[in-house]
């Protein structure tokens, strides 16, 4: 054995929802668990998600729920072990009641992440989990004779070596680097033979060069209840969009982001269409516009006949161009207003990332095939999901799968009685 090496039965790298859930599975079985995280405190990105109310999961039926994922069969298997109902019961056991909002999304009653995280961390510490902040994983050097993996960790006191019977990686994807998800794990893991799909943004915004006039009046303003269609896909939904200084974002854009991103990757651009009056049919809009506008301006005519004004009217002119200003083909433009997007906002701005550790190199317990004893969970795996609780629920569920897999591995190795040395 190397000199000056700390030996632990279980090491979890990353103190987000997936990592903490994995640690909990081992701690419940009496396994001493050490969690390291590069940030000054655990759950930084989890707390950031709580600013919007902490959307824990969704009340959608199981078939529809699983189809929200890029790999519904695989993620669906995780959710069979820890679905929306199980997640709400788990939160309740921490003293956090939840409710279903009007959109079907599930939130804690207090609409905050901090109370849940505080209660969870307290319970984990009572279970014997030790959390080490400001410790960054640098890589692993070798597998020792007893099957443990020797890791190099950067701490405030200098570099340290830790030998772990099992290791669970849950370090997030590549977005929001300032909260800990910086994707720096890709290179050392790839060098060790653990293959990854390149990280790319999802639940993200897109660039668009708005006119100075529109930005001066409406930058940062949400537009509620518009429809969105993505050409070349089956996406057709209504929701809310936000005009930003850089382009478009908001929940409706996020829901379509993977399809828009893929269209840009394949064709260099994505054609989308806005429906400015999604609760009315083309025939209804055409009928409302049937009376001649006479000498009225196009703007007054649209305001009086369709209620089109403010940002909605400005978008009509911005994207409809000369045709809109001439008052031609108005009904079709209102219902199918074209916009061409050619670039995605930077990875670090995305709510989450696609890509990551490939499932082909993992078994059903999320353990590496080439490095037994190494497990992976959460957003660093190659899957993606829309916002709305789907992403967070699957992170929790994958952590549970990895944690239970690690427990089973330790039992098979006969090292469950390892203690911190």
C-alpha positions as CSV (number, residue, x, y, z in Angstrom):
1,X,0.0,0.0,0.0
2,X,1.2,3.5,-0.8
3,X,2.3,5.7,2.1
4,X,0.1,8.5,3.6
5,X,-3.0,7.2,1.9
6,X,-6.4,7.6,3.4
7,X,-8.5,4.5,3.0
8,X,-12.3,4.7,2.8
9,X,-14.9,2.1,1.9
10,X,-16.9,4.6,-0.2
11,X,-16.0,7.9,-1.9
12,X,-18.7,10.0,-3.5
13,X,-17.4,12.8,-5.8
14,X,-19.9,15.6,-6.1
15,X,-22.4,16.8,-3.4
16,X,-25.4,17.5,-5.6
17,X,-28.7,15.6,-5.6
18,X,-27.3,12.5,-7.4
19,X,-24.2,12.3,-5.2
20,X,-26.0,12.8,-1.9
21,X,-28.7,10.3,-2.9
22,X,-26.0,7.7,-3.7
23,X,-24.2,8.4,-0.4
24,X,-27.5,7.9,1.4
25,X,-28.0,4.4,0.0
26,X,-24.6,3.3,1.4
27,X,-25.0,5.1,4.7
28,X,-28.4,3.4,5.3
29,X,-26.5,0.1,5.1
30,X,-24.0,1.3,7.7
31,X,-21.2,1.9,5.2
32,X,-18.9,4.9,6.1
33,X,-19.2,7.3,3.2
34,X,-17.0,10.3,2.4
35,X,-18.3,12.9,0.0
36,X,-16.0,15.5,-1.6
37,X,-17.1,18.6,-3.5
38,X,-15.0,21.4,-5.0
39,X,-17.4,24.1,-3.9
40,X,-17.3,25.8,-0.4
41,X,-20.7,24.1,0.5
42,X,-22.8,21.2,-0.9
43,X,-25.7,21.5,-3.4
44,X,-24.8,24.8,-5.0
45,X,-26.6,24.1,-8.2
46,X,-29.5,22.6,-6.4
47,X,-29.9,25.8,-4.4
48,X,-29.8,27.8,-7.6
49,X,-32.6,25.7,-9.0
50,X,-34.6,26.6,-5.9
51,X,-34.6,30.3,-6.8
52,X,-37.4,29.5,-9.2
53,X,-39.4,27.5,-6.6
54,X,-37.5,24.2,-6.8
55,X,-39.5,22.1,-9.3
56,X,-38.8,18.7,-7.8
57,X,-40.7,16.5,-10.2
58,X,-43.9,16.3,-12.3
59,X,-47.3,14.7,-11.7
60,X,-47.5,13.4,-15.3
61,X,-48.5,9.8,-15.8
62,X,-45.7,7.3,-16.0
63,X,-45.8,6.6,-19.7
64,X,-45.8,10.3,-20.6
65,X,-43.2,11.0,-17.9
66,X,-40.6,8.5,-19.2
67,X,-41.1,9.7,-22.8
68,X,-39.7,13.1,-21.9
69,X,-36.2,11.6,-21.7
70,X,-33.7,11.2,-24.6
71,X,-33.3,7.5,-23.5
72,X,-36.8,6.6,-22.1
73,X,-36.1,2.9,-21.7
74,X,-32.9,3.4,-19.7
75,X,-34.1,6.3,-17.6
76,X,-37.5,4.7,-17.2
77,X,-35.7,1.8,-15.5
78,X,-34.2,4.2,-12.9
79,X,-37.7,5.8,-12.3
80,X,-39.2,2.4,-11.6
81,X,-37.0,2.4,-8.5
82,X,-37.6,6.1,-7.6
83,X,-40.4,7.8,-9.4
84,X,-42.3,11.0,-8.7
85,X,-44.4,9.4,-5.9
86,X,-41.3,8.0,-4.2
87,X,-39.5,11.4,-4.5
88,X,-42.4,13.2,-2.8
89,X,-42.5,10.6,0.0
90,X,-38.8,10.9,0.5
91,X,-39.1,14.7,0.8
92,X,-42.0,14.3,3.3
93,X,-39.8,12.0,5.4
94,X,-37.5,15.0,5.7
95,X,-40.4,17.2,6.9
96,X,-40.9,18.8,3.5
97,X,-44.5,18.7,2.1
98,X,-45.0,19.1,-1.6
99,X,-47.9,20.2,-3.8
100,X,-48.9,19.9,-7.5
101,X,-49.0,23.3,-9.3
102,X,-51.5,24.2,-12.0
103,X,-49.0,23.1,-14.7
104,X,-48.6,19.6,-13.1
105,X,-45.2,20.5,-11.7
106,X,-44.4,19.5,-8.1
107,X,-42.9,21.9,-5.7
108,X,-42.1,22.0,-1.9
109,X,-44.8,24.0,0.0
110,X,-42.2,26.6,0.9
111,X,-41.1,26.9,-2.8
112,X,-37.4,26.9,-1.6
113,X,-34.5,24.5,-1.8
114,X,-32.7,25.5,1.3
115,X,-35.0,23.9,3.9
116,X,-34.9,20.6,2.1
117,X,-31.2,20.6,1.7
118,X,-30.6,21.6,5.3
119,X,-32.8,18.7,6.5
120,X,-31.2,16.3,4.2
121,X,-27.6,17.2,5.1
122,X,-28.5,16.9,8.8
123,X,-29.9,13.4,8.3
124,X,-26.9,12.4,6.2
125,X,-24.5,13.5,8.9
126,X,-26.5,11.6,11.5
127,X,-26.2,8.6,9.3
128,X,-22.4,9.0,9.4
129,X,-21.8,10.6,6.0
130,X,-18.8,13.0,6.1
131,X,-18.8,15.8,3.6
132,X,-15.6,17.5,2.6
133,X,-15.9,20.9,0.9
134,X,-13.2,22.6,-1.2
135,X,-11.8,19.3,-2.4
136,X,-11.4,18.7,-6.1
137,X,-10.9,15.3,-7.7
138,X,-7.9,15.4,-10.0
139,X,-7.9,11.8,-11.3
140,X,-7.1,8.3,-10.3
141,X,-3.7,6.7,-10.6
142,X,-4.2,2.9,-10.3
143,X,-6.3,0.1,-8.9
144,X,-4.7,-1.5,-5.9
145,X,-4.3,-5.1,-5.1
146,X,-7.3,-5.2,-2.8
147,X,-9.5,-3.7,-5.6
148,X,-9.6,-0.2,-4.2
149,X,-9.0,2.7,-6.5
150,X,-6.3,5.3,-5.6
151,X,-7.5,8.9,-6.3
152,X,-5.6,12.2,-6.2
153,X,-7.6,15.0,-4.6
154,X,-6.7,18.6,-4.3
155,X,-7.5,20.0,-0.9
156,X,-6.9,23.3,1.0
157,X,-4.0,21.5,2.7
158,X,-2.4,20.3,-0.5
159,X,-2.8,17.2,-2.7
160,X,-4.0,14.0,-1.0
161,X,-4.3,10.4,-2.0
162,X,-7.5,8.5,-1.1
163,X,-8.0,4.8,-1.7
164,X,-11.7,3.9,-2.0
165,X,-13.4,0.5,-2.2
166,X,-16.1,2.0,-4.4
167,X,-16.2,5.4,-6.0
168,X,-19.4,7.2,-7.2
169,X,-18.9,10.1,-9.6
170,X,-21.7,12.6,-9.6
171,X,-20.0,15.9,-10.6
172,X,-22.6,17.2,-13.0
173,X,-22.4,18.2,-16.6
174,X,-20.7,21.3,-18.0
175,X,-23.0,24.2,-17.3
176,X,-22.9,26.7,-14.5
177,X,-19.2,26.3,-13.8
178,X,-19.3,28.8,-11.0
179,X,-21.6,26.4,-9.1
180,X,-19.3,23.4,-9.7
181,X,-20.4,21.8,-12.9
182,X,-17.5,22.7,-15.1
183,X,-16.9,19.5,-17.1
184,X,-13.3,19.2,-16.1
185,X,-13.7,15.5,-15.4
186,X,-14.0,14.7,-19.1
187,X,-10.3,14.6,-19.8
188,X,-9.0,12.5,-16.9
189,X,-11.8,10.0,-17.3
190,X,-11.2,9.7,-21.0
191,X,-7.5,9.1,-20.4
192,X,-8.6,6.3,-18.1
193,X,-10.6,4.6,-20.9
194,X,-14.0,5.8,-19.8
195,X,-15.5,7.2,-22.9
196,X,-17.8,10.2,-23.1
197,X,-20.0,11.9,-25.7
198,X,-19.0,15.6,-26.0
199,X,-21.0,17.9,-23.7
200,X,-23.4,20.2,-25.3
201,X,-26.1,22.6,-24.0
202,X,-29.7,21.7,-23.5
203,X,-32.6,23.6,-21.9
204,X,-30.8,26.6,-23.3
205,X,-31.3,29.8,-25.3
206,X,-30.4,30.7,-28.8
207,X,-28.8,33.7,-30.4
208,X,-30.8,36.1,-32.5
209,X,-29.9,39.7,-33.6
210,X,-32.9,41.7,-32.6
211,X,-33.2,45.3,-33.8
212,X,-32.1,48.0,-31.4
213,X,-35.7,49.3,-31.4
214,X,-37.2,46.1,-30.1
215,X,-34.4,45.6,-27.5
216,X,-34.8,49.1,-26.2
217,X,-38.4,48.5,-25.4
218,X,-38.7,44.8,-24.7
219,X,-35.4,43.1,-23.7
220,X,-36.0,40.9,-20.8
221,X,-39.8,40.9,-21.2
222,X,-41.7,37.6,-21.2
223,X,-44.4,36.8,-23.8
224,X,-46.9,34.4,-22.3
225,X,-49.1,32.0,-24.2
226,X,-47.6,31.8,-27.6
227,X,-47.3,28.7,-29.8
228,X,-44.0,27.3,-31.1
229,X,-43.4,24.8,-34.0
230,X,-39.9,23.5,-34.9
231,X,-39.7,22.7,-38.6
232,X,-38.5,19.1,-39.3
233,X,-39.7,17.9,-35.9
234,X,-43.0,17.0,-34.3
235,X,-42.6,19.8,-31.7
236,X,-45.8,21.9,-31.5
237,X,-46.6,23.4,-28.1
238,X,-47.6,26.6,-26.4
239,X,-46.0,28.3,-23.5
240,X,-43.9,31.3,-22.5
241,X,-40.9,32.8,-24.2
242,X,-38.5,35.5,-23.2
243,X,-36.9,38.0,-25.5
244,X,-33.3,38.5,-24.3
245,X,-30.6,40.8,-25.4
246,X,-28.9,37.9,-27.0
247,X,-31.9,36.1,-28.6
248,X,-34.6,33.9,-27.3
249,X,-35.0,31.8,-24.1
250,X,-37.7,30.8,-21.6
251,X,-39.6,27.6,-20.8
252,X,-41.1,27.1,-24.3
253,X,-37.7,27.5,-26.0
254,X,-36.1,25.2,-23.4
255,X,-38.7,22.5,-24.1
256,X,-37.7,22.6,-27.7
257,X,-34.0,23.3,-27.3
258,X,-32.7,19.8,-28.0
259,X,-34.6,19.7,-31.3
260,X,-33.5,23.2,-32.3
261,X,-29.9,22.5,-31.3
262,X,-29.9,19.2,-33.3
263,X,-31.4,21.0,-36.4
264,X,-28.6,23.6,-36.2
265,X,-26.0,20.9,-35.9
266,X,-27.4,19.0,-38.9
267,X,-28.3,21.9,-41.2
268,X,-26.6,25.0,-39.9
269,X,-29.8,26.6,-38.9
270,X,-33.2,25.8,-37.4
271,X,-36.5,27.2,-38.8
272,X,-39.1,27.8,-36.1
273,X,-42.6,29.3,-36.3
274,X,-44.4,31.4,-33.7
275,X,-48.2,31.3,-33.2
276,X,-49.1,34.7,-31.7
277,X,-52.7,33.6,-31.1
278,X,-52.5,29.9,-30.2
279,X,-56.0,29.8,-28.7
280,X,-57.6,30.7,-32.0
281,X,-57.6,28.8,-35.3
282,X,-56.4,30.2,-38.6
283,X,-60.0,30.3,-39.7
284,X,-61.0,32.3,-36.7
285,X,-58.2,34.8,-37.2
286,X,-59.0,35.2,-40.9
287,X,-62.7,35.8,-40.0
288,X,-61.7,38.5,-37.5
289,X,-59.7,40.2,-40.2
290,X,-62.3,39.9,-42.9
291,X,-63.6,43.5,-42.6
292,X,-61.5,45.9,-44.6
293,X,-59.1,48.0,-42.6
294,X,-59.8,51.0,-44.8
295,X,-57.5,53.9,-43.9
296,X,-56.6,52.5,-40.5
297,X,-52.9,51.8,-39.9
298,X,-51.9,48.1,-39.7
299,X,-51.1,48.5,-36.0
300,X,-54.5,49.9,-35.1
301,X,-56.2,47.4,-37.2
302,X,-54.4,44.5,-35.5
303,X,-54.9,45.9,-32.1
304,X,-58.7,46.4,-32.6
305,X,-59.4,43.2,-34.5
306,X,-57.0,40.8,-32.8
307,X,-55.9,42.5,-29.6
308,X,-52.3,42.4,-30.9
309,X,-50.2,44.9,-29.2
310,X,-47.0,45.4,-27.2
311,X,-44.3,42.8,-27.6
312,X,-46.6,40.5,-29.5
313,X,-47.2,43.2,-32.1
314,X,-43.5,44.2,-32.2
315,X,-42.5,40.5,-32.9
316,X,-45.1,40.5,-35.7
317,X,-43.3,43.4,-37.4
318,X,-39.7,42.3,-36.5
319,X,-40.1,38.8,-37.9
320,X,-42.7,39.4,-40.6
321,X,-40.7,42.1,-42.3
322,X,-42.1,44.1,-45.2
323,X,-45.0,41.7,-45.6
324,X,-46.2,42.5,-42.1
325,X,-45.8,46.2,-42.5
326,X,-47.8,46.1,-45.7
327,X,-50.6,44.3,-44.0
328,X,-50.4,41.4,-46.4
329,X,-51.0,37.7,-45.6
330,X,-51.6,38.8,-42.0
331,X,-53.6,35.8,-40.7
332,X,-51.0,33.4,-41.9
333,X,-48.2,35.4,-40.3
334,X,-50.0,35.7,-37.0
335,X,-50.4,32.0,-36.9
336,X,-47.0,31.0,-38.4
337,X,-44.5,33.7,-37.9
338,X,-41.1,32.5,-39.1
339,X,-37.7,32.9,-37.3
340,X,-34.4,31.4,-38.3
341,X,-31.9,30.5,-35.5
342,X,-28.3,29.6,-36.3
343,X,-26.4,29.4,-33.0
344,X,-26.9,28.1,-29.5
345,X,-26.0,30.2,-26.4
346,X,-22.8,29.1,-24.6
347,X,-22.7,25.8,-22.8
348,X,-22.1,27.5,-19.4
349,X,-25.3,29.4,-19.7
350,X,-27.5,26.3,-20.2
351,X,-29.7,25.0,-17.5
352,X,-28.3,21.5,-18.2
353,X,-26.1,19.6,-20.6
354,X,-26.5,16.7,-22.9
355,X,-23.6,14.2,-23.6
356,X,-21.4,12.7,-21.0
357,X,-20.3,9.3,-19.9
358,X,-21.5,6.7,-22.4
359,X,-23.9,4.0,-21.2
360,X,-22.1,1.4,-23.5
361,X,-19.3,1.3,-21.0
362,X,-21.6,0.9,-17.9
363,X,-23.6,-2.0,-16.5
364,X,-27.2,-1.7,-15.3
365,X,-26.0,-0.5,-11.9
366,X,-24.1,2.3,-13.6
367,X,-20.7,0.7,-12.9
368,X,-17.8,1.0,-15.3
369,X,-17.1,-2.2,-17.2
370,X,-13.4,-1.4,-17.6
371,X,-12.9,-0.1,-14.0
372,X,-15.1,-2.2,-11.6
373,X,-15.9,-0.2,-8.5
374,X,-16.4,3.1,-10.3
375,X,-20.0,4.2,-10.6
376,X,-21.5,7.2,-12.3
377,X,-24.7,9.2,-11.7
378,X,-26.6,12.3,-12.5
379,X,-26.1,14.8,-15.3
380,X,-22.6,13.6,-16.2
381,X,-24.2,10.6,-17.9
382,X,-25.2,10.8,-21.6
383,X,-28.9,11.6,-21.3
384,X,-31.0,14.7,-21.3
385,X,-34.5,15.8,-20.2
386,X,-36.6,19.0,-20.3
387,X,-37.2,21.2,-17.3
388,X,-40.4,20.7,-15.4
389,X,-39.0,18.3,-12.7
390,X,-38.0,15.6,-15.1
391,X,-34.3,16.4,-15.0
392,X,-34.1,16.6,-11.2
393,X,-36.1,13.4,-10.6
394,X,-33.9,11.4,-12.8
395,X,-30.8,12.8,-11.1
396,X,-32.1,11.6,-7.8
397,X,-33.1,8.2,-9.3
398,X,-29.7,7.6,-11.0
399,X,-28.0,8.4,-7.7
400,X,-30.1,5.8,-6.0
401,X,-29.3,3.2,-8.6
402,X,-25.5,3.9,-8.4
403,X,-25.6,3.9,-4.6
404,X,-27.3,0.6,-4.4
405,X,-25.1,-0.8,-7.1
406,X,-22.0,0.3,-5.1
407,X,-23.4,-1.3,-2.0
408,X,-23.9,-4.6,-3.9
409,X,-20.4,-4.4,-5.2
410,X,-18.9,-3.9,-1.7
411,X,-20.9,-6.9,-0.4
412,X,-19.7,-9.1,-3.2
413,X,-16.1,-7.9,-2.5
414,X,-16.5,-8.7,1.2
415,X,-15.3,-5.2,2.2
416,X,-18.4,-3.8,3.8
417,X,-16.5,-3.7,7.1
418,X,-13.8,-1.3,5.9
419,X,-13.3,1.6,8.2
420,X,-11.6,5.0,7.8
421,X,-8.0,4.7,8.6
